[in-house]
Structures are given as C-alpha cells and as structure tokens.
Amino acid sequence: WTKSIFPFLERTPAANRGPGAYRTWEELRASDDVGVITAVKNKSINFHANLAEVRALAPDLIFSARFQHILKEDLIAVAPLGVLNMHPGALPKYRGLYVDLRAMLQGDVRQTMT
C-alpha cells in the first residue's frame, strides 16, 4: 500500500484530482493551515529530534491518522487540546494495519472509523 498507492497519489497532478481532493505531503507542508513534520527515518515519533519538531509547530491539537507509533506522554502534552487518533476500521474486529482493505476483502459494505 505505502509503496504503491502513496507514490501514485504523489505523482498525480493537482488538476487531475478533482474538487475537494487530497493534498500531497509537500502541498500540506507549503500551506499555512496544516503543520507537517518530517520524522527522523527509522525512529519513533517520540525520539527527541522528532519531539522537538512537533514542539516547534506548537500545535493546539494533534490529529493522528494511519500512524504506526504509540504517542507517549511527552508528545501528548505538547498540544493543550490533546490528540485525536483516527483508526480506519471497527475495533476490535479490524485492529492492526490495512484494515480498510481487509474490510473490503471481507465484503463489508460499510466502513467504520474509530
């Protein structure tokens, strides 16, 4: 998924995405309304350099989606309004990774986000 879908989406010109479509990481990074960090490769988001990047953004709220790290207390404390985490599947049935794809393979006609 990460090696095939994301690179495809990144290569798709903005004009071909349609109204209300996603923005790439670089487009989000260039915007004024969303803070994006580049985490140190192969390190937890809680790694001191990554934590410093988050602190530098001074976020009021952190939104986490499709993220494979457990946020520790020091990171959670950075945002005064806390952290919202989105999991793209019904828990506990669809825990883990790629749950939206697994639900489709199971023939589920509705999807849940927790």
Secondary structure, DSSP 8 states (H G I E B T S, - for coil): -TTTHHHHHHHS-GGGT-TT----HHHHHHSSS-------TTS-TTSHHHHHHHHHH--S-EEEES--S---HHHHTTSTT-EEEE-SS-TTTT-SSSHHHHHHHTT-SS----
